[in-house]
């Protein structure tokens, strides 16, 4: 029982993992909330929790999420290029870490991957929301534990 209480939530493990990304600016990483200034957010995305199910009820589960950022934005092409490059670098970092087995601290985790490229989702006069969709997969046993 004490083990269950000490177990980290998936979203908390993802947040701690992304905090290690060397490409992050000095913005805060929120959960389900993106500041109006330079900041980041991790937002769970709707997806079936089961990716594959085995006969004994165990299987591979999945957790999809959006990693979003609020960035400076405007007519200056150089700033918009930098925003796009950030997400290209972030995506490469995720891919390299996945290949090397450097994954979030989640029991049974098998992979983390980007499901989309980073893109400007919502633009304003001087800031824009950029985002990228990701997914982790992890083994979950038939007893309901990870």
Helices and strands as residue ranges (DSSP letters): H 2-6, H 10-18, E 28-31, E 39-45, E 50-53, E 59-72, H 77-100, E 109-114, E 119-123, E 127-140
